Amino acid sequence: MSKYDIAAFIWPSYTGDEPRTRIFWPEGYGEWQTVKAMTDKGYKGCRWPRIPTWGYVNEADSRVMEMQIDCAVNYGVNVFIYDWYWYDNRPFLENCLNDGFLKARNNTDMKFMLMWANHDATHLWDKRNSDRDLSTVIWSGVVTPEIFSDICDRTIEKYFRRENYYMIDGCPVYMIFEPDNFLRSFGTSQECKKGIEEFRRKTVEAGFKGLHLQFVHWGNRVYNWLSDEDDCKGCTAYDLYRYLGIDSVTSYNWGCSVHFDGDYKDLTEKYAQKLEEATEKLDIPFYPNISVGWDNNVRFHNFIPGVVENNTPENFKAACEKVKAFTDNSLNNGIMKAPFITVNSWNEWTETSYLQPDDLYGYGYLEAIKEIFNNDL
């Protein structure tokens, strides 16, 4: 049995099997189109082009995912967190999960879970237009309470019931990326609380002990934008979590807590400090994150500030050690209920934050995971 649950996020864009991907990547093989186009732009910290060791594979192909699952498990990554989308009254980019991972013959060798990536879709994904105003919304991440109820039904039936869906204390874990859009989907925090209670009720009625609802923590936001009639008007994020009854928080990447720019060693220390500070204020566990790096200039023609430098496998290994120490301490003190650590990410090539092997560092990041967490390998 593994001692740590190393959960890597998966950005399910590396396929052309979803027809709507051609809106952003018309060549027909998903965001690999953007990755292949990236060159050395000459700015400090640019380490491109990079070539994936496994090639520009279709991650909605079960045979491809069988290979990737074997690799992940061999190096100690034992949970995949799939970014999951719902736009225009239907799911988007589900193929990598449904046709790739879940149809892989060895998918039960590891766990999986969902993060509802309920942010707005903009021109960010389309390099032809990404240097324009990104405030233009192509699809909104806000839904209605009725649609959310349908999403809950579908999630329980299609995913929670899978034998390898990830759970904490017998409860399926469901992560929400954007708390603000989640609130907007209900209009008020009062109605949002009702929606969460309905999700919990449905999960229990489906035969589970309960629901573990996890938010991505974006620092201590203050919710002044809520209406004067809202119970959480002016609340901090910590107050909102208490009011809604959220079970835990985590980070999608370190940029959720710190200004994600500069030397990786410095950012490791800054994120570790933010973890400690937030844990002191929270009534719920903060499950930590390890980020490989950050540079999303892959998606732009013009230079966009925010580049993490010196994120070598050696420095990443040191970050793993620091997060492991935080996790061990939280578990020993009864703060965390599971040895759950998120990693950004398995395959975020266009944000330059991925564990997958390439021609620059090979399997270096995966080797660091294996050495530090040593999941009975």
Secondary structure, 3 states (H helix, E strand, C coil): CCCCEEEEEECCCCCCCCHHHHHCCCCCCCCHHHHHHCCCCCCCCCCCCCCECCCCCCCCCHHHHHHHHHHHHHCCCCEEEEEEEEECCEEECCHHHHHHHCCCCCHHHCEEEEEECCCCECHHHCCCCCCCCCCCCCECCCCCHHHHHHHHHHHHHHHHCCCCECEECCEEEEEECCHHHHHHCCCCHHHHHHHHHHHHHHHHHCCCCCCEEEEECCCCCECCCCCCCCCCCCCEHHHHHHHHCCCEEECCCHHHCCCCCEEHHHHHHHHHHHHHHHHHHCCCCEECEEECCCECHHHCCCCCCCEEECCCHHHHHHHHHHHHHHHHHHHHCCCCCCCEEEEECCCEHHHCECCCCECCCECHHHHHHHHHHCCCC
